[in-house]
Amino acid sequence: MKESLTNERKNGWENTSEKEIENIFKFAEEYMYFLNNSKTEREAVEFIIEVLEKNQFKDIETVEEIKVGDKVYFNNRGKSVYAAVVGKEELAKGICVIGSHLDSPRLDLKPNPLYEEDEFAYLKTHYYGGIKKYQWTAIPLAIHGVVVKANGEKVKVSIGEDEQDPIFTITDLLPHLAMEQMDKKLKDGINGENLTLLVGSIPQKDMEIKEKVKQNILQILNEKYGMKEIDFTSSELEIVPAFNAKSLGFDKSMVAGYGQDDKVCAYTSLRAILEVKETTQTAVAIFSDKEEIGSMGNTGMESHMFDLFVSELLNKTKQNGYNVLEKLFGHSKMLSADVDAGLDPLYANVSERNNAAFCGKGVGINKYTGARGKSGASDANAEYVAEVRGIFEKENIPYQVSELGKVDVGGGGTIAYILANKGMDVIDCGIPVLSMHAPYEVTSKFDIYCAYKAYRAFWVH
């Protein structure tokens, strides 16, 4: 009787067969390959589109007419992607959406970043998203991104990943001289303006100029990329950790890597939509940008670019008409695929155990996010929570329902509210993470595989 009435969450590894564990580990290896080759949103978009096209998805802008079973995608400026498998039911009756984001906390170069001081060359940065600044010092860093010149020429940059590449770092103060620094609050120990990348120290020879080290760096950049200093102003260069994702633990049960918020949900939903062959409702995957800074801008979910994509689906299936887009959204259902805070035993005091997400116990569901009094939350209706539960329970997919920490400790948000504002039923559904927003985040391979199965079930149920 106790077993049939209580909601007891069990460690997922305990009842997993050896064959299933093999599948989980293989899936995780493929996921880590994605992580290591998609450290920025631009790189992730390139990877995703390549995979989509290999699986018969076509650019919607190249297609005149769309019919049931067709697979299309929309590339939004190389920084976000929407993909769809067209279902049998008319679009006005709603679509099934799973939405993740591709951007992760990082450091961006300032528009005029290069300077020299005491014969060291530096690049000034501006941090992107919520970070603990001290975590970005004294670690190996790489530079990824693009430089776009005034004539429109675009140059891709990736320095610090290849074994032959140099890396970069942000220096920190030695403990012998850091008494004043260590007396500060942790959040004030490193100033944002001091997140400055050390990039060189050899002066340019035989030149009568003041900043010879800076000039030498410019000479190197010009020879390698054809850059001049002014070209920094029209570049998007991101500073990311230079180490790769790897299996964690003696048992290799976890993944440690940069950018798992939220590329872990992006990858699992990508793999899931590749397996959607026939579906009643149209299946749509969102891989968005700018979530970490509020989803603003024309590649973020606050823009109308997703509406444009759905309108194109309506136009090219000959189903558009008066108020059809609004009706479609009002009848649609969504999983906001974003990560959750996994309970860390070392910091358990910020979590309320009955309502915390645990690594290794399945995909996590958040009925609502927000902060304190649910401020800024998208709060799913009980009927929709039951519907999602029903799908997962029917397919025997381990899941857990949780909150993001204790009520008054903090909080967070996702793209859920943006789609809910369009009229969709939305609930957050993602993977518990340890060390979220750090340069190295931790997830359970079991949960990763559960998310993949959960997303697939949502689309094909």
VOPAGU-2260 file (C-alpha; in pm, 1 decimal, decimal comma):
REM VOPAGU-2260
SITE   aa  ch    i         X         Y         Z
SITE  MET   A    0       0,0       0,0       0,0
SITE  LYS   A    1     283,3     242,9      91,6
SITE  GLU   A    2     456,5     178,3    -240,9
SITE  SER   A    3     139,2     238,9    -440,6
SITE  LEU   A    4      48,0     565,9    -265,1
SITE  THR   A    5     377,2     749,2    -207,7
SITE  ASN   A    6     577,6     946,9    -459,8
SITE  GLU   A    7     921,5     799,3    -403,7
SITE  ARG   A    8    1197,5     913,8    -638,5
SITE  LYS   A    9    1459,5     645,6    -695,1
SITE  ASN   A   10    1810,2     653,0    -834,0
SITE  GLY   A   11    1757,8     575,9   -1200,1
SITE  TRP   A   12    2074,6     370,2   -1241,3
SITE  GLU   A   13    1949,8      99,9    -999,5
SITE  ASN   A   14    1685,9     -48,4   -1228,6
SITE  THR   A   15    1859,7      17,7   -1560,2
SITE  SER   A   16    1966,0    -283,6   -1764,3
SITE  GLU   A   17    2320,7    -326,7   -1890,4
SITE  LYS   A   18    2196,0    -285,2   -2247,4
SITE  GLU   A   19    2025,1      42,5   -2158,7
SITE  ILE   A   20    2338,6     164,4   -1981,8
SITE  GLU   A   21    2530,3      98,4   -2304,0
SITE  ASN   A   22    2276,9     313,0   -2490,8
SITE  ILE   A   23    2303,2     588,0   -2229,3
SITE  PHE   A   24    2683,4     598,0   -2248,6
SITE  LYS   A   25    2685,7     596,4   -2627,9
SITE  PHE   A   26    2434,6     880,6   -2636,5
SITE  ALA   A   27    2647,6    1077,7   -2388,3
SITE  GLU   A   28    2958,2    1037,2   -2604,8
SITE  GLU   A   29    2770,6    1182,5   -2900,9
SITE  TYR   A   30    2640,3    1463,8   -2682,5
SITE  MET   A   31    2991,9    1551,3   -2565,1
SITE  TYR   A   32    3106,0    1569,2   -2927,2
SITE  PHE   A   33    2830,7    1825,8   -2985,5
SITE  LEU   A   34    2937,5    2023,7   -2677,1
SITE  ASN   A   35    3299,6    2032,4   -2785,2
SITE  ASN   A   36    3209,5    2156,2   -3132,8
SITE  SER   A   37    2935,0    2403,0   -3035,7
SITE  LYS   A   38    3075,0    2633,5   -2769,7
SITE  THR   A   39    2896,4    2936,2   -2913,9
SITE  GLU   A   40    2545,2    2982,2   -3049,1
SITE  ARG   A   41    2680,8    3033,4   -3403,5
SITE  GLU   A   42    2872,9    2706,0   -3389,1
SITE  ALA   A   43    2569,1    2527,1   -3246,6
SITE  VAL   A   44    2349,3    2657,0   -3530,3
SITE  GLU   A   45    2597,8    2532,0   -3790,8
SITE  PHE   A   46    2607,3    2190,0   -3622,5
SITE  ILE   A   47    2228,0    2167,1   -3592,3
SITE  ILE   A   48    2161,9    2268,8   -3953,3
SITE  GLU   A   49    2417,7    2019,8   -4080,4
SITE  VAL   A   50    2243,5    1742,7   -3884,1
SITE  LEU   A   51    1897,3    1854,5   -3994,2
SITE  GLU   A   52    1994,6    1859,1   -4361,1
SITE  LYS   A   53    2149,7    1512,5   -4334,9
SITE  ASN   A   54    1807,8    1401,5   -4207,7
SITE  GLN   A   55    1609,7    1548,2   -4500,1
SITE  PHE   A   56    1508,9    1879,8   -4339,9
SITE  LYS   A   57    1494,6    2161,4   -4597,6
SITE  ASP   A   58    1538,7    2535,0   -4556,9
SITE  ILE   A   59    1181,6    2668,7   -4554,8
SITE  GLU   A   60    1288,2    2964,4   -4767,7
SITE  THR   A   61    1374,5    2726,1   -5053,1
SITE  VAL   A   62    1038,9    2545,1   -5040,1
SITE  GLU   A   63     728,4    2671,0   -5224,5
SITE  GLU   A   64     476,7    2424,3   -5084,7
SITE  ILE   A   65     469,6    2213,9   -4769,6
SITE  LYS   A   66     264,6    1899,6   -4715,1
SITE  VAL   A   67     209,6    1643,7   -4437,6
SITE  GLY   A   68     534,2    1468,5   -4343,6
SITE  ASP   A   69     760,7    1740,8   -4478,9
SITE  LYS   A   70    1053,2    1852,1   -4263,9
SITE  VAL   A   71    1168,3    2215,1   -4274,3
SITE  TYR   A   72    1385,2    2456,2   -4078,6
SITE  PHE   A   73    1440,4    2831,1   -4055,4
SITE  ASN   A   74    1786,1    2979,4   -3995,3
SITE  ASN   A   75    1754,1    3307,7   -3805,8
SITE  ARG   A   76    2074,7    3499,4   -3880,3
SITE  GLY   A   77    2300,4    3206,2   -3797,2
SITE  LYS   A   78    2224,3    3237,5   -3423,6
SITE  SER   A   79    1891,9    3059,0   -3373,5
SITE  VAL   A   80    1701,4    2784,4   -3557,2
SITE  TYR   A   81    1342,1    2661,6   -3574,6
SITE  ALA   A   82    1263,9    2316,3   -3717,0
SITE  ALA   A   83     933,3    2143,2   -3790,6
SITE  VAL   A   84     791,5    1807,6   -3895,9
SITE  VAL   A   85     446,1    1872,8   -4043,0
SITE  GLY   A   86     170,2    1662,5   -3888,3
SITE  LYS   A   87    -157,7    1528,9   -4020,2
SITE  GLU   A   88    -381,1    1766,4   -3824,7
SITE  GLU   A   89    -448,9    2117,1   -3950,5
SITE  LEU   A   90    -216,4    2370,7   -3795,6
SITE  ALA   A   91    -497,2    2582,7   -3651,4
SITE  LYS   A   92    -562,7    2300,7   -3402,6
SITE  GLY   A   93    -221,6    2363,0   -3250,4
SITE  ILE   A   94     139,5    2249,4   -3269,7
SITE  CYS   A   95     367,0    2067,5   -3022,6
SITE  VAL   A   96     674,0    2276,1   -2940,7
SITE  ILE   A   97     993,7    2201,0   -2752,3
SITE  GLY   A   98    1206,2    2511,0   -2700,7
SITE  SER   A   99    1567,7    2530,3   -2581,5
SITE  HIS   A  100    1838,9    2795,0   -2610,0
SITE  LEU   A  101    2190,5    2786,2   -2751,8
SITE  ASP   A  102    2360,1    3078,0   -2575,5
SITE  SER   A  103    2553,8    3027,5   -2251,9
SITE  PRO   A  104    2718,4    3261,8   -1999,7
SITE  ARG   A  105    3055,3    3378,4   -2129,3
SITE  LEU   A  106    3274,7    3683,5   -2185,6
SITE  ASP   A  107    3234,7    3900,6   -2497,7
SITE  LEU   A  108    3503,9    4131,3   -2629,9
SITE  LYS   A  109    3427,3    4501,4   -2601,5
SITE  PRO   A  110    3401,6    4697,6   -2931,0
SITE  ASN   A  111    3748,2    4849,2   -2876,6
SITE  PRO   A  112    3917,5    4578,6   -2670,8
SITE  LEU   A  113    4290,3    4583,4   -2748,0
SITE  TYR   A  114    4531,9    4781,8   -2533,0
SITE  GLU   A  115    4881,8    4761,5   -2386,8
SITE  GLU   A  116    4995,2    4819,4   -2032,3
SITE  ASP   A  117    5346,9    4767,6   -1893,5
SITE  GLU   A  118    5437,6    4572,1   -2206,8
SITE  PHE   A  119    5151,6    4325,3   -2179,1
SITE  ALA   A  120    4877,5    4320,9   -2443,7
SITE  TYR   A  121    4520,5    4272,9   -2323,5
SITE  LEU   A  122    4168,6    4238,4   -2461,5
SITE  LYS   A  123    3889,2    4404,7   -2262,2
SITE  THR   A  124    3574,1    4195,1   -2209,5
SITE  HIS   A  125    3213,6    4247,7   -2107,7
SITE  TYR   A  126    3057,4    3948,1   -1934,4
SITE  TYR   A  127    2740,7    3798,5   -2085,2
SITE  GLY   A  128    2473,1    3647,3   -1862,3
SITE  GLY   A  129    2484,7    3561,9   -1494,2
SITE  ILE   A  130    2834,1    3455,7   -1394,7
SITE  LYS   A  131    3045,2    3436,6   -1081,6
SITE  LYS   A  132    3330,4    3655,2   -1201,5
SITE  TYR   A  133    3600,2    3488,3    -991,9
SITE  GLN   A  134    3536,8    3155,9   -1170,6
SITE  TRP   A  135    3671,3    3302,3   -1496,8
SITE  THR   A  136    4020,4    3386,1   -1370,9
SITE  ALA   A  137    4329,7    3162,6   -1391,6
SITE  ILE   A  138    4172,8    2908,4   -1629,0
SITE  PRO   A  139    4254,8    2837,7   -1997,3
SITE  LEU   A  140    4033,1    3038,3   -2230,5
SITE  ALA   A  141    3967,8    3032,2   -2604,4
SITE  ILE   A  142    3839,3    3292,4   -2850,7
SITE  HIS   A  143    3552,0    3195,4   -3082,1
SITE  GLY   A  144    3339,7    3400,2   -3318,3
SITE  VAL   A  145    3335,5    3606,3   -3632,9
SITE  VAL   A  146    3492,6    3924,7   -3762,3
SITE  VAL   A  147    3289,4    4105,7   -4027,9
SITE  LYS   A  148    3478,0    4368,0   -4227,0
SITE  ALA   A  149    3328,6    4683,5   -4374,3
SITE  ASN   A  150    3316,7    4520,8   -4719,2
SITE  GLY   A  151    3098,8    4239,0   -4582,1
SITE  GLU   A  152    3373,6    3976,4   -4571,1
SITE  LYS   A  153    3316,6    3742,6   -4275,1
SITE  VAL   A  154    3610,1    3568,8   -4107,8
SITE  LYS   A  155    3558,2    3283,9   -3861,2
SITE  VAL   A  156    3783,0    3280,4   -3556,7
SITE  SER   A  157    3860,7    2986,6   -3327,1
SITE  ILE   A  158    4180,9    3002,8   -3123,7
SITE  GLY   A  159    4259,1    2786,9   -2823,5
SITE  GLU   A  160    4096,0    2453,2   -2904,1
SITE  ASP   A  161    4355,4    2280,9   -3122,3
SITE  GLU   A  162    4654,0    2123,3   -2947,1
SITE  GLN   A  163    4883,3    2352,2   -3146,7
SITE  ASP   A  164    4687,1    2667,3   -3058,6
SITE  PRO   A  165    4785,1    2908,8   -2785,0
SITE  ILE   A  166    4533,1    2968,2   -2507,2
SITE  PHE   A  167    4453,5    3285,4   -2314,6
SITE  THR   A  168    4379,6    3359,1   -1950,6
SITE  ILE   A  169    4267,0    3623,5   -1704,3
SITE  THR   A  170    4524,4    3660,5   -1429,0
SITE  ASP   A  171    4442,6    3670,5   -1059,2
SITE  LEU   A  172    4627,2    3804,9    -755,4
SITE  LEU   A  173    4862,9    3574,6    -565,0
SITE  PRO   A  174    4735,2    3487,9    -213,9
SITE  HIS   A  175    5050,5    3635,1     -56,5
SITE  LEU   A  176    4936,9    3983,5    -163,8
SITE  ALA   A  177    4561,0    3934,2    -167,9
SITE  MET   A  178    4462,7    4015,5     190,2
SITE  GLU   A  179    4255,9    4315,6      84,4
SITE  GLN   A  180    4095,6    4120,9    -200,9
SITE  MET   A  181    4007,5    3826,8      23,7
SITE  ASP   A  182    3844,0    4057,2     278,7
SITE  LYS   A  183    3586,9    4155,7      16,6
SITE  LYS   A  184    3257,4    3981,0     -41,0
SITE  LEU   A  185    3292,9    3698,0    -290,8
SITE  LYS   A  186    3090,8    3882,8    -557,3
SITE  ASP   A  187    3326,0    4183,6    -528,7
SITE  GLY   A  188    3655,4    3994,0    -528,8
SITE  ILE   A  189    3693,3    4036,2    -906,0
SITE  ASN   A  190    3578,6    4356,4   -1072,4
SITE  GLY   A  191    3403,9    4327,3   -1409,5
SITE  GLU   A  192    3655,2    4565,5   -1566,2
SITE  ASN   A  193    3936,6    4335,1   -1452,7
SITE  LEU   A  194    3804,0    4041,8   -1656,1
SITE  THR   A  195    4071,9    4130,0   -1906,9
SITE  LEU   A  196    4232,0    3871,7   -2132,1
SITE  LEU   A  197    4610,7    3848,3   -2141,9
SITE  VAL   A  198    4706,4    3797,5   -2509,0
SITE  GLY   A  199    5076,5    3875,9   -2559,0
SITE  SER   A  200    5407,2    4022,7   -2443,1
SITE  ILE   A  201    5654,0    4035,7   -2738,1
SITE  PRO   A  202    5716,1    4387,8   -2874,7
SITE  GLN   A  203    5724,7    4472,1   -3244,4
SITE  LYS   A  204    6087,5    4522,3   -3344,1
SITE  ASP   A  205    6237,5    4811,3   -3538,6
SITE  MET   A  206    5941,9    5045,2   -3497,4
SITE  GLU   A  207    5947,4    5384,6   -3330,8
SITE  ILE   A  208    5608,1    5359,3   -3161,7
SITE  LYS   A  209    5494,3    5357,2   -2798,6
SITE  GLU   A  210    5280,2    5041,3   -2786,8
SITE  LYS   A  211    5506,5    4786,0   -2950,5
SITE  VAL   A  212    5340,0    4477,2   -2795,7
SITE  LYS   A  213    4997,3    4591,0   -2909,5
SITE  GLN   A  214    5138,7    4654,3   -3256,4
SITE  ASN   A  215    5282,7    4303,4   -3266,2
SITE  ILE   A  216    4943,7    4152,9   -3178,0
SITE  LEU   A  217    4782,1    4357,6   -3455,3
SITE  GLN   A  218    5046,9    4233,9   -3696,4
SITE  ILE   A  219    4970,5    3870,6   -3600,8
SITE  LEU   A  220    4595,2    3925,4   -3641,9
SITE  ASN   A  221    4648,5    4093,4   -3976,8
SITE  GLU   A  222    4862,3    3808,8   -4107,5
SITE  LYS   A  223    4623,1    3536,8   -3984,0
SITE  TYR   A  224    4282,8    3700,1   -4040,2
SITE  GLY   A  225    4347,9    4010,1   -4249,2
SITE  MET   A  226    4224,8    4219,6   -3955,9
SITE  LYS   A  227    4286,6    4580,1   -3864,9
SITE  GLU   A  228    4210,0    4722,0   -3521,4
SITE  ILE   A  229    3890,3    4888,9   -3649,0
SITE  ASP   A  230    3754,1    4544,4   -3741,9
SITE  PHE   A  231    3702,7    4463,2   -3373,7
SITE  THR   A  232    3409,7    4706,5   -3379,8
SITE  SER   A  233    3213,1    4482,3   -3618,6
SITE  SER   A  234    3304,0    4149,7   -3466,0
SITE  GLU   A  235    3134,8    3903,1   -3233,0
SITE  LEU   A  236    3420,5    3740,2   -3046,3
SITE  GLU   A  237    3333,6    3529,0   -2743,3
SITE  ILE   A  238    3568,1    3409,2   -2469,4
SITE  VAL   A  239    3488,1    3053,7   -2360,4
SITE  PRO   A  240    3670,4    2786,3   -2158,4
SITE  ALA   A  241    3939,1    2610,3   -2361,4
SITE  PHE   A  242    3884,3    2269,7   -2202,6
SITE  ASN   A  243    3662,7    1997,3   -2350,0
SITE  ALA   A  244    3362,6    1814,8   -2208,3
SITE  LYS   A  245    3451,1    1477,3   -2058,2
SITE  SER   A  246    3301,9    1192,6   -1859,2
SITE  LEU   A  247    3312,7    1259,3   -1484,4
SITE  GLY   A  248    3369,2    1009,9   -1202,7
SITE  PHE   A  249    3533,9     672,0   -1167,1
SITE  ASP   A  250    3210,4     522,0   -1301,5
SITE  LYS   A  251    3187,8     779,3   -1583,4
SITE  SER   A  252    2825,3     839,1   -1484,4
SITE  MET   A  253    2829,2    1215,8   -1538,5
SITE  VAL   A  254    2923,4    1473,9   -1800,1
SITE  ALA   A  255    3140,5    1772,3   -1708,6
SITE  GLY   A  256    3158,9    2048,9   -1964,9
SITE  TYR   A  257    3103,1    2412,5   -2052,8
SITE  GLY   A  258    2770,0    2535,0   -2189,3
SITE  GLN   A  259    2542,7    2253,4   -2074,2
SITE  ASP   A  260    2295,5    2527,7   -1986,0
SITE  ASP   A  261    2125,7    2491,6   -2220,6
SITE  LYS   A  262    2294,8    2289,2   -2492,2
SITE  VAL   A  263    2206,9    1969,0   -2307,8
SITE  CYS   A  264    1838,3    2034,4   -2377,1
SITE  ALA   A  265    1913,2    2159,3   -2728,4
SITE  TYR   A  266    2097,9    1839,3   -2819,2
SITE  THR   A  267    1843,7    1602,3   -2665,5
SITE  SER   A  268    1554,6    1778,0   -2840,6
SITE  LEU   A  269    1749,8    1778,9   -3169,0
SITE  ARG   A  270    1800,0    1404,0   -3144,6
SITE  ALA   A  271    1435,2    1358,0   -3054,7
SITE  ILE   A  272    1291,5    1550,2   -3351,9
SITE  LEU   A  273    1508,9    1348,3   -3590,8
SITE  GLU   A  274    1303,1    1045,6   -3487,6
SITE  VAL   A  275     964,5    1204,6   -3554,2
SITE  LYS   A  276     841,9    1029,1   -3869,1
SITE  GLU   A  277     464,2    1053,6   -3853,6
SITE  THR   A  278     279,4    1273,0   -3609,5
SITE  THR   A  279     -74,0    1399,3   -3562,6
SITE  GLN   A  280      16,9    1750,9   -3455,8
SITE  THR   A  281     306,6    1933,6   -3617,4
SITE  ALA   A  282     625,3    1895,5   -3413,6
SITE  VAL   A  283     838,1    2208,7   -3375,9
SITE  ALA   A  284    1181,8    2249,0   -3215,3
SITE  ILE   A  285    1309,7    2591,3   -3111,8
SITE  PHE   A  286    1682,2    2651,1   -3066,8
SITE  SER   A  287    1685,3    3012,2   -2951,0
SITE  ASP   A  288    1944,6    3275,6   -2867,0
SITE  LYS   A  289    1983,4    3548,3   -2602,1
SITE  GLU   A  290    1797,4    3361,5   -2323,9
SITE  GLU   A  291    2075,1    3433,9   -2077,0
SITE  ILE   A  292    2023,1    3809,4   -2115,4
SITE  GLY   A  293    1643,4    3820,8   -2131,4
SITE  SER   A  294    1569,8    3679,9   -2478,8
SITE  MET   A  295    1580,6    4027,8   -2633,2
SITE  GLY   A  296    1696,1    4109,9   -2986,7
SITE  ASN   A  297    1598,0    3967,7   -3323,9
SITE  THR   A  298    1751,8    3626,6   -3250,7
SITE  GLY   A  299    1590,7    3600,1   -2905,6
SITE  MET   A  300    1242,8    3464,9   -2833,8
SITE  GLU   A  301    1104,0    3812,0   -2761,6
SITE  SER   A  302    1133,7    3889,0   -3134,2
SITE  HIS   A  303     862,7    3802,8   -3388,2
SITE  MET   A  304    1089,1    3578,2   -3594,2
SITE  PHE   A  305     931,0    3260,9   -3456,9
SITE  ASP   A  306     587,3    3401,4   -3549,4
SITE  LEU   A  307     724,3    3455,8   -3900,0
SITE  PHE   A  308     836,3    3092,3   -3920,7
SITE  VAL   A  309     495,7    2963,4   -3810,5
SITE  SER   A  310     323,3    3203,4   -4051,6
SITE  GLU   A  311     536,0    3057,9   -4330,1
SITE  LEU   A  312     422,1    2708,8   -4227,3
SITE  LEU   A  313      63,6    2830,7   -4257,5
SITE  ASN   A  314     125,6    3004,0   -4589,7
SITE  LYS   A  315     305,6    2713,3   -4752,1
SITE  THR   A  316      53,1    2454,3   -4635,8
SITE  LYS   A  317    -224,3    2682,4   -4770,5
SITE  GLN   A  318    -382,1    2708,0   -4424,7
SITE  ASN   A  319    -339,2    3074,9   -4340,1
SITE  GLY   A  320    -629,4    3311,5   -4289,6
SITE  TYR   A  321    -791,7    3556,1   -4050,7
SITE  ASN   A  322    -667,5    3503,6   -3692,8
SITE  VAL   A  323    -531,5    3158,7   -3778,3
SITE  LEU   A  324    -189,5    3231,8   -3622,3
SITE  GLU   A  325    -351,4    3337,4   -3295,0
SITE  LYS   A  326    -579,4    3031,4   -3295,7
SITE  LEU   A  327    -280,3    2808,0   -3362,4
SITE  PHE   A  328     -87,9    2947,9   -3066,1
SITE  GLY   A  329    -395,0    2927,9   -2841,4
SITE  HIS   A  330    -429,5    2554,2   -2910,4
SITE  SER   A  331     -57,8    2471,4   -2890,8
SITE  LYS   A  332     143,3    2292,7   -2623,2
SITE  MET   A  333     505,6    2341,5   -2530,5
SITE  LEU   A  334     785,8    2202,1   -2319,8
SITE  SER   A  335    1027,9    2479,5   -2230,8
SITE  ALA   A  336    1344,0    2270,4   -2244,5
SITE  ASP   A  337    1579,9    2439,8   -2001,7
SITE  VAL   A  338    1798,5    2306,8   -1724,2
SITE  ASP   A  339    1712,2    2296,1   -1355,2
SITE  ALA   A  340    1930,6    2336,3   -1047,5
SITE  GLY   A  341    2032,0    1992,0    -926,1
SITE  LEU   A  342    2055,5    1947,8    -550,0
SITE  ASP   A  343    2421,9    1964,6    -448,9
SITE  PRO   A  344    2483,0    1799,3    -108,4
SITE  LEU   A  345    2764,7    2049,3     -44,2
SITE  TYR   A  346    2517,5    2338,0     -74,9
SITE  ALA   A  347    2194,3    2165,3      25,0
SITE  ASN   A  348    2085,5    2456,7     244,8
SITE  VAL   A  349    1962,5    2653,7     -60,4
SITE  SER   A  350    1725,0    2374,9    -162,9
SITE  GLU   A  351    1409,2    2233,6      -8,1
SITE  ARG   A  352    1458,6    1860,5     -41,6
SITE  ASN   A  353    1096,6    1762,2    -103,6
SITE  ASN   A  354    1086,7    1996,5    -402,8
SITE  ALA   A  355    1443,7    1976,7    -531,6
SITE  ALA   A  356    1566,4    1810,4    -849,5
SITE  PHE   A  357    1822,3    1532,5    -797,6
SITE  CYS   A  358    2084,9    1426,8   -1048,7
SITE  GLY   A  359    2030,0    1069,3   -1163,7
SITE  LYS   A  360    1656,8    1056,6   -1091,6
SITE  GLY   A  361    1519,7    1154,3   -1430,4
SITE  VAL   A  362    1412,8    1456,0   -1629,9
SITE  GLY   A  363    1296,0    1751,2   -1421,2
SITE  ILE   A  364     962,6    1930,8   -1450,3
SITE  ASN   A  365     912,6    2282,0   -1312,0
SITE  LYS   A  366     546,7    2383,1   -1288,8
SITE  TYR   A  367     663,8    2740,8   -1240,7
SITE  THR   A  368     987,4    2937,0   -1223,4
SITE  GLY   A  369    1024,7    3301,3   -1119,8
SITE  ALA   A  370    1162,6    3443,5    -796,2
SITE  ARG   A  371    1024,3    3462,3    -442,6
SITE  GLY   A  372     648,1    3523,3    -492,3
SITE  LYS   A  373     664,9    3359,5    -839,1
SITE  SER   A  374     764,3    3697,5    -984,3
SITE  GLY   A  375     811,6    3668,0   -1359,7
SITE  ALA   A  376     691,0    3309,2   -1360,9
SITE  SER   A  377     505,4    3107,6   -1618,9
SITE  ASP   A  378     285,6    2889,3   -1396,2
SITE  ALA   A  379     147,3    2585,3   -1579,0
SITE  ASN   A  380    -215,7    2487,9   -1527,6
SITE  ALA   A  381    -280,6    2167,4   -1331,9
SITE  GLU   A  382    -456,9    2014,5   -1633,0
SITE  TYR   A  383    -148,3    2056,4   -1846,4
SITE  VAL   A  384      82,8    1921,4   -1575,5
SITE  ALA   A  385    -137,9    1612,2   -1562,9
SITE  GLU   A  386    -124,9    1575,5   -1941,3
SITE  VAL   A  387     255,5    1587,3   -1948,4
SITE  ARG   A  388     276,4    1350,7   -1652,2
SITE  GLY   A  389      45,6    1112,0   -1831,9
SITE  ILE   A  390     271,9    1099,8   -2139,2
SITE  PHE   A  391     583,5    1027,8   -1933,6
SITE  GLU   A  392     414,9     769,0   -1711,9
SITE  LYS   A  393     266,5     587,7   -2010,8
SITE  GLU   A  394     617,1     559,8   -2162,5
SITE  ASN   A  395     781,6     472,5   -1826,7
SITE  ILE   A  396    1009,5     776,5   -1842,2
SITE  PRO   A  397    1153,8     870,7   -1500,2
SITE  TYR   A  398    1065,9    1228,9   -1411,0
SITE  GLN   A  399    1066,9    1452,4   -1103,5
SITE  VAL   A  400     872,2    1769,6   -1028,0
SITE  SER   A  401    1072,0    2041,1    -855,4
SITE  GLU   A  402    1134,7    2408,3    -780,8
SITE  LEU   A  403    1447,3    2616,7    -830,7
SITE  GLY   A  404    1564,9    2641,4    -469,5
SITE  LYS   A  405    1399,8    2766,7    -151,6
SITE  VAL   A  406    1129,1    3029,0    -185,6
SITE  ASP   A  407    1322,7    3333,1     -61,1
SITE  VAL   A  408    1671,4    3229,2    -174,7
SITE  GLY   A  409    1652,5    3337,6    -538,2
SITE  GLY   A  410    1498,0    3211,5    -857,6
SITE  GLY   A  411    1524,5    3219,0   -1232,5
SITE  GLY   A  412    1337,2    3211,5   -1558,9
SITE  THR   A  413    1331,4    3059,4   -1905,9
SITE  ILE   A  414    1163,0    3127,4   -2240,3
SITE  ALA   A  415     844,2    2962,5   -2104,8
SITE  TYR   A  416     659,3    3287,2   -2030,1
SITE  ILE   A  417     718,1    3423,1   -2381,2
SITE  LEU   A  418     538,5    3131,8   -2547,7
SITE  ALA   A  419     275,1    3125,5   -2271,4
SITE  ASN   A  420     204,6    3490,8   -2351,2
SITE  LYS   A  421     112,7    3379,6   -2705,2
SITE  GLY   A  422    -151,8    3150,7   -2554,2
SITE  MET   A  423      32,0    2817,8   -2543,5
SITE  ASP   A  424      16,5    2569,4   -2257,9
SITE  VAL   A  425     377,8    2565,7   -2136,4
SITE  ILE   A  426     576,4    2387,4   -1869,0
SITE  ASP   A  427     951,1    2378,2   -1803,9
SITE  CYS   A  428    1106,9    2037,7   -1858,8
SITE  GLY   A  429    1483,2    1991,6   -1846,9
SITE  ILE   A  430    1786,5    1835,6   -1686,4
SITE  PRO   A  431    1924,5    1895,6   -1334,6
SITE  VAL   A  432    2269,7    2059,9   -1339,4
SITE  LEU   A  433    2538,4    2109,8   -1077,4
SITE  SER   A  434    2757,6    2424,1   -1092,4
SITE  MET   A  435    2513,4    2591,3   -1331,7
SITE  HIS   A  436    2660,3    2895,4   -1514,7
SITE  ALA   A  437    3014,0    2796,9   -1415,8
SITE  PRO   A  438    3283,9    2737,2   -1679,8
SITE  TYR   A  439    3243,4    2363,7   -1606,3
SITE  GLU   A  440    2892,1    2229,8   -1538,1
SITE  VAL   A  441    2790,3    1876,8   -1434,6
SITE  THR   A  442    2497,8    1659,7   -1547,8
SITE  SER   A  443    2399,1    1294,5   -1510,5
SITE  LYS   A  444    2413,2    1079,0   -1822,8
SITE  PHE   A  445    2099,7     903,3   -1698,4
SITE  ASP   A  446    1904,1    1231,0   -1690,3
SITE  ILE   A  447    2033,6    1331,0   -2033,7
SITE  TYR   A  448    1899,2    1010,4   -2184,8
SITE  CYS   A  449    1569,1    1048,9   -1996,4
SITE  ALA   A  450    1526,5    1397,3   -2144,3
SITE  TYR   A  451    1582,9    1264,8   -2495,2
SITE  LYS   A  452    1317,9     996,4   -2439,5
SITE  ALA   A  453    1079,9    1247,4   -2277,5
SITE  TYR   A  454    1104,2    1493,4   -2566,0
SITE  ARG   A  455    1054,8    1216,1   -2821,9
SITE  ALA   A  456     747,7    1090,1   -2631,9
SITE  PHE   A  457     598,6    1439,8   -2617,4
SITE  TRP   A  458     614,5    1469,8   -2994,2
SITE  VAL   A  459     498,4    1121,2   -3091,0
SITE  HIS   A  460     247,3    1036,9   -2816,3
